Amino acid sequence: MWNARNKSFPRVLHKKENPILIRSAEETDIPRLMAIERAIYQYRLQWTKATFERELRSDIPHLYLVVEWDGEVVGFIGARFYEARGHITNLAIHPEYQRRGLAHLLIQRVERKAKFYHCKKLSLQVRTSNMLAQKLYRSLGFRSRRYLYHYYEDNGENAIYMEKKL
């Protein structure tokens, strides 16, 4: 599936006969992005509509992508790029579509964009309880750097700050 000429993955991949499309997020996607977060976080809303709008309209170099499965938005990723650093601000895959490699594909796209911006590192925060995500991030080369105590406002849970050299 690797396209050697332009060193990128094609926009549409076929995986188990289900078409996967990765595209830029649009403001019209926000209700679906919020629904995905509710499905993951048991209806504790993580980002508000205004937060998503602010991120999509930001003047700071950024990348927000959605992944569609059979035409339905089932996941997304957001990242910012500044001062030779990239930071993944949000990553979510609907529970019914997890463990299919979609998060991996999205992170690869963010890494490619970070390199375009000459970023030397890519970072993120992850809940200490989210062992599945931690395992994914470690498999992609991210390493734990420090704990962020009482980081999440919804329940005061700690976060792990993870970083990867690019």
N, C-alpha and C positions, 0 to 999 in steps of 0.2 A: 504494500500500500504506500510505501515511501516513494515520492516523486523526486528522483535524483536531479532533474533539471532545475527545479526551483527550490529544492531542499525543503519541501513542506509536505504535509499530509493533504490529501484531497479534501474538498469541502464535504463531500458525501462519502461516507464509508458504509459498507454493507457488512453487518455482523449478524450471523444467524438469520439471514434473510430479512432483517429489520433495518430500514434505512435510518442512519444517524446523520443529522445535520447540525453543524456548529456554526452559529452566526452571531453577529453583534446584537446585544440586548437593546431593546427599544422601550420607550416609556409605556407603550401599550402592553408590554410583557409584565409590568409590575404586579398586577393582581395575581398572575400565575406564580411569580416568584414568591410573593407573600404566602400563597397557598402551599407551596412546597415547604417553606419554612415552618408553617403551622403543622404540616404532616410530620415533619421531623421532630419538632420541639414540643409536641403534644399541645398545640394551640397556644403556646407562649410565644407571642410575636417577637421576633428578634429585631427586625428592621421595620420602620414605619414606611408608609408610602413616600413621605417627605424625604426620608433618608435615601431611599432608592433614587428619587428624582434628583436630589442634590449630587449624588455620586455620578449619575449618568450625565449630568450637565457640568461637571467639574472642569475647571480650567487646568488642573493638574493633569499631566499625562496619565492616562488610565486605559484600562481594557475591561469591558464587561461583555461576557459571552453567555449565550444560552445554548443548551444542547436539546435538540428535538429528537424524539423517537416516534416514528410514524406520524410526523406532523404535530405532535404534542410536546410542549416545553416540559421537560422532566428534570432539568437541572440548570445550574448557572454557576459562574465564577466571576469575581470582581478583583481587580488589582490596580494599584497605583504605582507609579514609577517616579522617583525623585532622588537626587543626590547620589547617583550610582547605586541605588537600592530599589528593589521591587518589593512590594508587600501585598500579599493576598488578603483582601479585606473580607471576602465572603466566598464560601463554596458550599453548595448544597445540591444533593441529588435526591429526588423523591425516593422514599424507602422501597417502593416497588421496583425501582430501577437501579438500586445500589448493587455493588459487586458485579458489574458488567463492564468495568473499565472506563466508564464515562468520566469520572473524576480525574483519572489518569490522563485521558485525552485533553481535558480542559487545562490541567496543570501544565502539560507539555506546551500548549498554546501560549500560556502566560510566560513560561520560561523563554520561549522564542521571542516574545515581545520584549521581555526584560533585557535580553541580549541585544536586541535592536536599539534599546535605549542605553546601552553600555553599562548595564547594572552588573555589579560584581557579586551581589547577594540577593537572595529572595527569601522573604520571611513570612511568618503567619503566626497566629495564636490558635490554640485548640483547647477545648475543655479537657480537664484532667480525666473526666469520666468517659470521654469519647475514644475508647481504645481502638476501635476499628479505623478511625481517621488517623490516629497516631501511627498505627501500623502502616497504613498507606503512605503517609508522609515519610516515614523512615525508609520504606522500600524505594522511595524516589530520591533519597539522599539528604533529606532534612535531618537535622540533629537538634536535640533539645539544648537550649542555651540557658534558660532561667524560668522560674515560676513567677507568675503574676498573681499575687494573692487577692482574693475577692474581686476578680476582674469582671465577671459577668453580673450585670445589674439585676437580672431576673431572679437569681437565686444565690448570688454571692459566691458562686463556684470559682475555683482557681483556674487559671489557664497556664498552658505551657507555651512559652515563646520558642518557636523553632526557626531554624535558619539553614539555608543551603548556599554553598558557594557555586557560582555559575562559571 
